[in-house]
C-alpha cells in the first residue's frame, strides 16, 4: 500500500510511515488481531494526543468493539451490539451507508439522537468515522476518531483516518486468512494424527518420510523420531530407482494406486496397497500416502486360487470318468443291440445308443468346453448339429440361421436334447430317396421370447401324431423339455416335418 501523495507536512508523514511499518511487522508476524488493533489505535493516539480512537467490527449487522483502549468502558458497553443503520451514530451510520461520516458536534447531530446522552456524559463531543472495506468491498468495520471538544478534520486528519482504515483492513483480512489456515491445518492434523489408517507424508524426490501418524508408528514398529528420519526406500523392498519412479508418477498424478511389499522393523514383510496424492505445503510439493495392509486378504486370495485349482483338477477327473462311463454304456448297449434277433428290441436299443452318443457330445460341449456363461447358442448348437448328422451314413444338407444368443446352462441343455431328438427323428424317418434330405435349424429372439424352428423337406407325417396318445418317446421327451422351459411347441407334417418351439427369454424361478 502506497501512502497517498498529498501536500502534507513531510515530518508528520515520516512519523506515520514509521508507525505504519511497525504495524505491518506485527501483521506479518501473525500477532493476534486484538493486539494489532490495539497497537493501531494507541499508535494514532500517540501521534495525535488530542485524539481518542476506536476500531469497530461489524458482525451480523451489529457493532462489536475491536479496540478502544482510551474510551470509557461504560461507553463501549453502551454501543456494543447496536444494529447499524442511518441514525446509529457515526460508526453505525458509516457502516450502514459505506461512506465516511464526520460529526463535528455530537450534541446537535441527528445521527446521535439516540446515543448523545451517553457520549456527552463521558466527554465525547465529536466523532469522525471511516468505513473499513474488505478486498471484496464488503464493509467489515469502521475506524473512528473522537475528540473531547467540537472539532472539524483537517486535511491531515482525513489522511490519517483513511490510511488507518486501510491498515485495519489489512490486519483483519490477514487475521481471517490466518484463522482459516490454522483451522484447516488443525483439521488436517487431527485427521492425520487420529486416523486409524496408516498415513505418511513423503518428499517425492528424496523419498524422505516427512511425517507419520501414530497408526504408522504402530504398524511399522519404529519410534516416531526414527520413522520420520527414514527414507521410504528403507521400507519398500523394491529397488530404489523403481520406488522413486513410482513416487514421481504419483506426483505427476498419472497414478494414485500402488501395490507394494513393505518391510517392518521386525523384519516381517507385509503386502500393502498405497494411495498417494500430491499436496502443497510451505511452498513445496509432497506426497500424502494412505497405506492399507492387505496381507491377510492376499493370503486368502492365494488360498482361494489354490482351492479353485484343486477343484478344477477334481472336476476334470470327474468329467473324465463320466465320459468313460458314457462310452462304456454306449458300447454295452451297442453290443446288446447287435445280438438281438427281435427287430423292435434292436431298434429300441439303437435309439438308446444314439441318445447316449448325443448326450456324450452334449456333455463335451457343455462341460469340457467354455464356461456356461461364455458359451453362446450358435457356438454350441451348430457344431452339435453337425456331429449328430455325421452319425448317419448318407449326405444331408444342413442350413442353420442361429443368432448369437446368451442362454442359461439349463436352457442350453434342454435346447441341445430337443435338437438331438428332432434332428434324429428327421434323419431316421424323413429321408426320401428321390431327393437330397435338407434340414433347417433357425433360432432367433423376438420381444420377450426365443424361437427354435427345426424343419425338413422329407416325407412328413400323419397329422394324427398331434394326438398326445400317438407321440413316440422322442417327441414325448421334447414335449416334456419344452414344458420345463415354460414354452410351447407346435408342429406340422403335411409337406415335410416342421417343429416350432417358443419359450420366454427370462425363465421364471419355480
Secondary structure by P-SEA (a helix, b strand, c coil): cccccccccaaaaaaaaaaaaaaaaaaaacccaaaaaaaaaaaaaaaccccccbbbbbccccccccccccccaaaaaaaccccccccccaaaaaaaacbbbbbccccccccccccaaaaaaacccbbbbbbbbcccccccbbbbbbbcccccccaaaaaaaaaaaaaaaaaaaaaaaaaaaaaaaaaaaaaaaacccbbbbbcccccccccccaaaaaaacccaaaaaaccccccccccaaaaaaaaaaaaaccccbbbbbbbccccbbbbbbbbbbbbbcccbbbbbbbbbbaaaaaaaaaaaaaaaaaaaaaaaaaaaaaaaaaaaaaaaaaaaaaacccaaaaaaaaaaaaaaaaaaaaaaaccccccccccccccccaaaaaaaaaaccbbbbbbbbcccccccaaaaaaaaaaaaaaaaaaacccccccccbbbbbbbbccccbbbbbbbbccccccccccccccccaaaaaaaaaaaaacbbbbbbccccbbbbbbbbcccccc
